[in-house]
C-alpha cells in the first residue's frame, strides 16, 4: 500500500521525511527508537571505567573555563554508547590523547563513523614535557 509519502534517505539512527509530500505518517502510532539524541560529557573518575559504543566523529564543542570564564573550543570525540539494555546515548569526551588517537585511526583508515569500539580509561599519567597529568586511554575495535 503506497502512502504517496516521499521518505528521505536515512542517515544514521532516525528516519526523515519530505515535509512537502501529500501525507505524513501518524506519529501517534510510531515506534520510539531506543536512542536519546541529547549528549552527555563523560568524565571518567576511576581507572578501568569503560564504555562500549559506535564512533561517530570528532567535533568541536564550546565550553566555558570555570576558572577564567574564557570560552574555549574543544575538539571532542563523539560516539553512540550502547547501554546494557541496548538503548543508545550520545557521549562526548575532549581528552586530548583520546581525540588524537581517534583522529589518527580515522586518518589511517582503521576506523570510520559507525565502527564499534571499547573506550577504556586507564588513569592519569605525568606528562614528559611539563608537570601536568594527562588521561590515558585504550581504544579497541569490537567484533560483533
N, CA and C atoms as a LAMMPS dump frame, in Angstrom:
ITEM: TIMESTEP
0
ITEM: NUMBER OF ATOMS
432
ITEM: BOX BOUNDS ff ff ff
-5.0000000000000000e+02 5.0000000000000000e+02
-5.0000000000000000e+02 5.0000000000000000e+02
-5.0000000000000000e+02 5.0000000000000000e+02
ITEM: ATOMS id mol type element x y z
1 1 1 N 0.844 -1.172 0
2 1 2 C 0 0 0
3 1 3 C 0.896 1.243 0
4 2 1 N 0.725 2.109 -0.962
5 2 2 C 1.543 3.306 -1.065
6 2 3 C 0.843 4.486 -0.424
7 3 1 N 1.594 5.251 0.371
8 3 2 C 1.009 6.422 1.039
9 3 3 C 1.267 7.692 0.248
10 4 1 N 2.083 7.632 -0.803
11 4 2 C 2.428 8.822 -1.557
12 4 3 C 3.43 9.691 -0.801
13 5 1 N 3.955 9.162 0.29
14 5 2 C 4.88 9.91 1.135
15 5 3 C 6.295 9.681 0.645
16 6 1 N 6.994 10.751 0.388
17 6 2 C 8.38 10.636 -0.039
18 6 3 C 9.258 10.553 1.193
19 7 1 N 9.835 9.378 1.414
20 7 2 C 10.719 9.188 2.562
21 7 3 C 12.125 9.576 2.15
22 8 1 N 12.746 10.447 2.921
23 8 2 C 14.117 10.866 2.634
24 8 3 C 15.079 9.741 2.98
25 9 1 N 16.281 9.831 2.439
26 9 2 C 17.311 8.828 2.726
27 9 3 C 17.646 8.838 4.213
28 10 1 N 17.757 7.649 4.794
29 10 2 C 18.128 7.551 6.207
30 10 3 C 19.63 7.709 6.344
31 11 1 N 20.033 8.614 7.237
32 11 2 C 21.455 8.836 7.507
33 11 3 C 21.632 8.757 9.001
34 12 1 N 21.891 7.585 9.52
35 12 2 C 22.106 7.458 10.952
36 12 3 C 20.986 6.722 11.645
37 13 1 N 20.635 7.203 12.834
38 13 2 C 19.717 6.484 13.706
39 13 3 C 18.244 6.687 13.4
40 14 1 N 17.898 7.776 12.743
41 14 2 C 16.483 8.125 12.625
42 14 3 C 16.062 8.289 11.176
43 15 1 N 14.76 8.155 10.955
44 15 2 C 14.186 8.374 9.641
45 15 3 C 13.89 9.854 9.486
46 16 1 N 13.844 10.299 8.24
47 16 2 C 13.387 11.652 7.962
48 16 3 C 12.428 11.584 6.788
49 17 1 N 11.558 12.573 6.696
50 17 2 C 10.536 12.592 5.658
51 17 3 C 10.527 13.932 4.954
52 18 1 N 10.142 13.915 3.699
53 18 2 C 9.975 15.135 2.921
54 18 3 C 8.66 15.768 3.359
55 19 1 N 8.747 16.885 4.049
56 19 2 C 7.552 17.526 4.606
57 19 3 C 6.68 18.176 3.548
58 20 1 N 7.141 18.238 2.3
59 20 2 C 6.311 18.805 1.239
60 20 3 C 5.443 17.738 0.574
61 21 1 N 5.524 16.498 1.044
62 21 2 C 4.727 15.409 0.484
63 21 3 C 3.244 15.575 0.797
64 22 1 N 2.4 14.739 0.178
65 22 2 C 0.949 14.824 0.342
66 22 3 C 0.481 14.377 1.712
67 23 1 N 1.205 13.434 2.312
68 23 2 C 0.764 12.937 3.614
69 23 3 C 1.986 12.6 4.462
70 24 1 N 1.795 12.643 5.743
71 24 2 C 2.852 12.303 6.69
72 24 3 C 2.391 11.131 7.537
73 25 1 N 3.322 10.373 8.114
74 25 2 C 2.918 9.236 8.942
75 25 3 C 2.217 9.725 10.211
76 26 1 N 1.409 8.848 10.785
77 26 2 C 0.724 9.145 12.045
78 26 3 C 1.716 8.888 13.175
79 27 1 N 2.248 9.961 13.745
80 27 2 C 3.271 9.812 14.783
81 27 3 C 2.713 9.25 16.084
82 28 1 N 1.394 9.3 16.268
83 28 2 C 0.822 8.733 17.494
84 28 3 C 0.949 7.217 17.518
85 29 1 N 1.182 6.6 16.369
86 29 2 C 1.351 5.146 16.312
87 29 3 C 2.794 4.753 15.987
88 30 1 N 3.673 5.736 15.895
89 30 2 C 5.071 5.465 15.555
90 30 3 C 5.791 4.78 16.715
91 31 1 N 6.767 3.97 16.378
92 31 2 C 7.587 3.281 17.37
93 31 3 C 8.747 4.19 17.751
94 32 1 N 8.987 4.345 19.033
95 32 2 C 10.101 5.164 19.516
96 32 3 C 11.404 4.391 19.367
97 33 1 N 12.395 5.022 18.775
98 33 2 C 13.716 4.423 18.627
99 33 3 C 14.428 4.52 19.981
100 34 1 N 15.094 3.459 20.434
101 34 2 C 15.731 3.492 21.766
102 34 3 C 17.042 4.275 21.766
103 35 1 N 16.982 5.518 21.291
104 35 2 C 18.176 6.357 21.229
105 35 3 C 17.829 7.755 21.706
106 36 1 N 18.639 8.269 22.615
107 36 2 C 18.467 9.632 23.103
108 36 3 C 19.414 10.519 22.312
109 37 1 N 18.892 11.532 21.626
110 37 2 C 19.716 12.377 20.774
111 37 3 C 20.448 13.479 21.533
112 38 1 N 20.11 13.684 22.796
113 38 2 C 20.895 14.625 23.582
114 38 3 C 22.215 13.962 23.925
115 39 1 N 23.209 14.747 24.259
116 39 2 C 24.503 14.147 24.56
117 39 3 C 24.933 14.471 25.977
118 40 1 N 25.819 13.636 26.483
119 40 2 C 26.385 13.86 27.812
120 40 3 C 27.903 13.878 27.675
121 41 1 N 28.543 14.659 28.54
122 41 2 C 30.003 14.69 28.554
123 41 3 C 30.471 13.661 29.566
124 42 1 N 31.319 12.74 29.129
125 42 2 C 31.81 11.677 30.005
126 42 3 C 33.16 12.072 30.579
127 43 1 N 33.222 12.145 31.895
128 43 2 C 34.467 12.373 32.615
129 43 3 C 34.689 11.18 33.533
130 44 1 N 35.456 10.187 33.087
131 44 2 C 35.694 9.022 33.941
132 44 3 C 36.466 9.419 35.188
133 45 1 N 36.191 8.731 36.281
134 45 2 C 36.821 9.053 37.554
135 45 3 C 37.798 7.983 38.029
136 46 1 N 37.565 6.735 37.643
137 46 2 C 38.394 5.63 38.132
138 46 3 C 39.005 4.86 36.975
139 47 1 N 40.237 4.421 37.192
140 47 2 C 40.87 3.542 36.215
141 47 3 C 39.975 2.336 35.969
142 48 1 N 39.911 1.902 34.727
143 48 2 C 39.123 0.724 34.384
144 48 3 C 37.712 1.043 33.912
145 49 1 N 37.237 2.275 34.105
146 49 2 C 35.912 2.629 33.579
147 49 3 C 35.957 2.503 32.057
148 50 1 N 34.852 2.049 31.474
149 50 2 C 34.818 1.929 30.022
150 50 3 C 33.397 2.135 29.511
151 51 1 N 33.316 2.387 28.234
152 51 2 C 32.036 2.485 27.538
153 51 3 C 32.173 1.738 26.224
154 52 1 N 31.068 1.137 25.799
155 52 2 C 31.002 0.457 24.513
156 52 3 C 30.154 1.319 23.6
157 53 1 N 30.66 1.587 22.409
158 53 2 C 29.881 2.462 21.546
159 53 3 C 30.337 2.435 20.109
160 54 1 N 29.602 3.185 19.315
161 54 2 C 29.871 3.316 17.89
162 54 3 C 30.472 4.701 17.648
163 55 1 N 31.712 4.739 17.169
164 55 2 C 32.362 6.011 16.879
165 55 3 C 31.545 6.772 15.851
166 56 1 N 31.391 8.086 16.059
167 56 2 C 30.688 8.927 15.103
168 56 3 C 31.628 9.888 14.382
169 57 1 N 32.326 10.749 15.171
170 57 2 C 33.151 11.774 14.558
171 57 3 C 33.932 12.529 15.638
172 58 1 N 34.827 13.388 15.196
173 58 2 C 35.469 14.367 16.06
174 58 3 C 34.789 15.694 15.731
175 59 1 N 34.342 16.396 16.767
176 59 2 C 33.583 17.627 16.552
177 59 3 C 33.97 18.649 17.612
178 60 1 N 34.079 19.884 17.227
179 60 2 C 34.431 20.939 18.162
180 60 3 C 33.211 21.304 19.007
181 61 1 N 33.394 21.38 20.323
182 61 2 C 32.346 21.79 21.255
183 61 3 C 32.82 23.04 21.986
184 62 1 N 31.884 23.889 22.358
185 62 2 C 32.216 25.123 23.062
186 62 3 C 31.996 24.931 24.554
187 63 1 N 33.004 25.293 25.35
188 63 2 C 32.933 25.186 26.802
189 63 3 C 33.4 26.49 27.428
190 64 1 N 32.919 26.764 28.626
191 64 2 C 33.384 27.914 29.384
192 64 3 C 34.301 27.413 30.492
193 65 1 N 35.544 27.913 30.509
194 65 2 C 36.51 27.551 31.546
195 65 3 C 35.991 28.067 32.883
196 66 1 N 35.81 27.159 33.845
197 66 2 C 35.242 27.531 35.145
198 66 3 C 36.141 28.487 35.92
199 67 1 N 37.45 28.4 35.74
200 67 2 C 38.377 29.261 36.476
201 67 3 C 38.468 30.665 35.878
202 68 1 N 38.633 30.732 34.559
203 68 2 C 38.866 32.031 33.928
204 68 3 C 37.61 32.654 33.321
205 69 1 N 36.589 31.835 33.057
206 69 2 C 35.388 32.334 32.39
207 69 3 C 35.552 32.421 30.881
208 70 1 N 36.728 32.033 30.382
209 70 2 C 37.02 32.088 28.953
210 70 3 C 36.236 31.004 28.206
211 71 1 N 35.717 31.366 27.027
212 71 2 C 35.026 30.401 26.171
213 71 3 C 36.078 29.694 25.32
214 72 1 N 36.042 28.362 25.345
215 72 2 C 37.056 27.537 24.684
216 72 3 C 36.384 26.609 23.677
217 73 1 N 37.013 26.478 22.508
218 73 2 C 36.602 25.477 21.527
219 73 3 C 37.42 24.218 21.802
220 74 1 N 36.743 23.126 22.116
221 74 2 C 37.424 21.886 22.469
222 74 3 C 37.03 20.782 21.498
223 75 1 N 38.003 20.221 20.747
224 75 2 C 37.687 19.077 19.897
225 75 3 C 37.275 17.895 20.785
226 76 1 N 36.155 17.275 20.455
227 76 2 C 35.642 16.159 21.254
228 76 3 C 35.4 14.934 20.38
229 77 1 N 35.659 13.775 20.957
230 77 2 C 35.263 12.509 20.34
231 77 3 C 33.778 12.334 20.618
232 78 1 N 33.01 12.036 19.583
233 78 2 C 31.571 11.807 19.714
234 78 3 C 31.32 10.34 19.38
235 79 1 N 30.645 9.638 20.293
236 79 2 C 30.272 8.261 19.991
237 79 3 C 28.905 7.956 20.579
238 80 1 N 28.272 6.935 20.034
239 80 2 C 26.964 6.483 20.487
240 80 3 C 27.197 5.299 21.409
241 81 1 N 26.93 5.504 22.711
242 81 2 C 27.112 4.431 23.687
243 81 3 C 25.927 3.479 23.633
244 82 1 N 26.216 2.186 23.64
245 82 2 C 25.163 1.177 23.759
246 82 3 C 25.159 0.689 25.203
247 83 1 N 24.072 0.966 25.905
248 83 2 C 23.956 0.579 27.311
249 83 3 C 23.551 -0.896 27.414
250 84 1 N 23.564 -1.434 28.624
251 84 2 C 23.278 -2.862 28.822
252 84 3 C 21.866 -3.236 28.378
253 85 1 N 20.923 -2.275 28.413
254 85 2 C 19.553 -2.558 27.958
255 85 3 C 19.393 -2.327 26.454
256 86 1 N 20.517 -2.093 25.749
257 86 2 C 20.61 -1.863 24.299
258 86 3 C 20.136 -0.475 23.885
259 87 1 N 19.775 0.394 24.837
260 87 2 C 19.434 1.768 24.483
261 87 3 C 20.712 2.512 24.104
262 88 1 N 20.551 3.607 23.398
263 88 2 C 21.683 4.348 22.871
264 88 3 C 21.689 5.776 23.398
265 89 1 N 22.891 6.278 23.712
266 89 2 C 23.07 7.641 24.191
267 89 3 C 24.298 8.231 23.509
268 90 1 N 24.225 9.482 23.136
269 90 2 C 25.375 10.158 22.545
270 90 3 C 26.293 10.649 23.659
271 91 1 N 27.587 10.355 23.534
272 91 2 C 28.585 10.697 24.555
273 91 3 C 29.699 11.501 23.887
274 92 1 N 30.225 12.491 24.627
275 92 2 C 31.342 13.313 24.167
276 92 3 C 32.471 13.238 25.179
277 93 1 N 33.708 13.312 24.676
278 93 2 C 34.864 13.42 25.561
279 93 3 C 35.947 14.198 24.83
280 94 1 N 36.555 15.172 25.518
281 94 2 C 37.55 16.033 24.895
282 94 3 C 38.975 15.781 25.337
283 95 1 N 39.251 14.615 25.915
284 95 2 C 40.627 14.294 26.302
285 95 3 C 41.526 14.361 25.072
286 96 1 N 42.614 15.122 25.177
287 96 2 C 43.495 15.316 24.021
288 96 3 C 44.064 14.006 23.501
289 97 1 N 44.439 13.112 24.413
290 97 2 C 45.01 11.828 23.969
291 97 3 C 43.963 10.942 23.292
292 98 1 N 42.735 10.958 23.8
293 98 2 C 41.671 10.163 23.181
294 98 3 C 41.347 10.715 21.798
295 99 1 N 41.157 12.033 21.713
296 99 2 C 40.842 12.654 20.425
297 99 3 C 41.96 12.405 19.423
298 100 1 N 43.216 12.561 19.841
299 100 2 C 44.351 12.348 18.94
300 100 3 C 44.403 10.906 18.441
301 101 1 N 44.151 9.949 19.322
302 101 2 C 44.177 8.536 18.92
303 101 3 C 43.082 8.242 17.891
304 102 1 N 41.901 8.804 18.112
305 102 2 C 40.792 8.571 17.176
306 102 3 C 41.041 9.281 15.845
307 103 1 N 41.573 10.502 15.9
308 103 2 C 41.893 11.214 14.653
309 103 3 C 42.901 10.426 13.83
310 104 1 N 43.924 9.893 14.494
311 104 2 C 44.929 9.094 13.787
312 104 3 C 44.292 7.845 13.172
313 105 1 N 43.41 7.189 13.915
314 105 2 C 42.75 5.976 13.409
315 105 3 C 41.855 6.287 12.208
316 106 1 N 41.186 7.439 12.242
317 106 2 C 40.361 7.854 11.095
318 106 3 C 41.265 8.155 9.906
319 107 1 N 42.324 8.916 10.142
320 107 2 C 43.223 9.318 9.05
321 107 3 C 43.937 8.145 8.396
322 108 1 N 44.248 7.103 9.174
323 108 2 C 44.936 5.959 8.559
324 108 3 C 43.963 4.867 8.091
325 109 1 N 42.663 5.142 8.187
326 109 2 C 41.66 4.212 7.668
327 109 3 C 41.312 3.056 8.587
328 110 1 N 41.788 3.082 9.838
329 110 2 C 41.496 1.988 10.771
330 110 3 C 40.04 1.987 11.227
331 111 1 N 39.449 3.18 11.37
332 111 2 C 38.042 3.273 11.781
333 111 3 C 37.33 4.326 10.932
334 112 1 N 36.008 4.222 10.928
335 112 2 C 35.157 5.215 10.272
336 112 3 C 33.898 5.361 11.12
337 113 1 N 33.066 6.308 10.772
338 113 2 C 31.826 6.509 11.512
339 113 3 C 31.027 5.202 11.539
340 114 1 N 30.585 4.806 12.721
341 114 2 C 29.832 3.571 12.883
342 114 3 C 30.65 2.403 13.398
343 115 1 N 31.975 2.558 13.492
344 115 2 C 32.835 1.474 13.975
345 115 3 C 32.567 1.218 15.46
346 116 1 N 32.272 -0.034 15.86
347 116 2 C 32.081 -0.338 17.285
348 116 3 C 33.426 -0.398 18.013
349 117 1 N 33.492 0.307 19.153
350 117 2 C 34.735 0.41 19.914
351 117 3 C 34.477 0.272 21.404
352 118 1 N 35.519 -0.141 22.121
353 118 2 C 35.521 -0.106 23.586
354 118 3 C 36.477 1.015 23.992
355 119 1 N 35.943 2.013 24.709
356 119 2 C 36.72 3.151 25.19
357 119 3 C 36.995 2.908 26.667
358 120 1 N 38.248 2.672 27.03
359 120 2 C 38.594 2.368 28.422
360 120 3 C 39.536 3.435 28.974
361 121 1 N 39.216 3.904 30.168
362 121 2 C 40.032 4.902 30.856
363 121 3 C 41.101 4.185 31.674
364 122 1 N 42.367 4.552 31.458
365 122 2 C 43.479 3.876 32.124
366 122 3 C 44.088 4.697 33.255
367 123 1 N 43.537 5.867 33.528
368 123 2 C 44.045 6.699 34.619
369 123 3 C 44.873 7.864 34.117
370 124 1 N 45.516 8.542 35.053
371 124 2 C 46.324 9.731 34.748
372 124 3 C 47.797 9.348 34.68
373 125 1 N 48.531 10.092 33.848
374 125 2 C 49.968 9.884 33.707
375 125 3 C 50.643 11.244 33.612
376 126 1 N 51.776 11.396 34.299
377 126 2 C 52.51 12.659 34.264
378 126 3 C 53.093 12.86 32.866
379 127 1 N 52.914 14.064 32.343
380 127 2 C 53.477 14.402 31.033
381 127 3 C 54.998 14.457 31.111
382 128 1 N 55.652 14.121 30.022
383 128 2 C 57.109 14.154 29.972
384 128 3 C 57.638 15.571 29.756
385 129 1 N 56.801 16.452 29.168
386 129 2 C 57.284 17.789 28.811
387 129 3 C 56.884 18.878 29.805
388 130 1 N 55.98 18.568 30.74
389 130 2 C 55.59 19.562 31.745
390 130 3 C 55.114 18.832 33.001
391 131 1 N 54.645 19.574 33.988
392 131 2 C 54.274 18.96 35.271
393 131 3 C 52.804 18.535 35.343
394 132 1 N 52.084 18.646 34.23
395 132 2 C 50.662 18.295 34.229
396 132 3 C 50.45 16.788 34.105
397 133 1 N 49.232 16.369 34.47
398 133 2 C 48.813 14.987 34.285
399 133 3 C 47.847 14.914 33.114
400 134 1 N 47.929 13.856 32.339
401 134 2 C 47.016 13.643 31.215
402 134 3 C 46.317 12.301 31.363
403 135 1 N 45.092 12.24 30.832
404 135 2 C 44.339 10.989 30.836
405 135 3 C 44.974 10.014 29.843
406 136 1 N 45.01 8.745 30.227
407 136 2 C 45.48 7.668 29.345
408 136 3 C 44.274 6.83 28.949
409 137 1 N 44.275 6.316 27.73
410 137 2 C 43.135 5.592 27.18
411 137 3 C 43.566 4.333 26.454
412 138 1 N 42.625 3.428 26.358
413 138 2 C 42.731 2.289 25.45
414 138 3 C 41.462 2.338 24.589
415 139 1 N 41.651 2.25 23.278
416 139 2 C 40.518 2.223 22.353
417 139 3 C 40.682 0.98 21.512
418 140 1 N 39.738 0.043 21.668
419 140 2 C 39.847 -1.235 20.964
420 140 3 C 38.611 -1.472 20.097
421 141 1 N 38.849 -1.845 18.835
422 141 2 C 37.719 -2.204 17.972
423 141 3 C 37.013 -3.443 18.506
424 142 1 N 35.71 -3.496 18.306
425 142 2 C 34.898 -4.652 18.713
426 142 3 C 34.446 -5.405 17.476
427 143 1 N 34.403 -6.718 17.578
428 143 2 C 33.903 -7.562 16.502
429 143 3 C 32.533 -8.074 16.939
430 144 1 N 31.512 -7.718 16.184
431 144 2 C 30.135 -8.088 16.556
432 144 3 C 29.75 -9.443 16.014
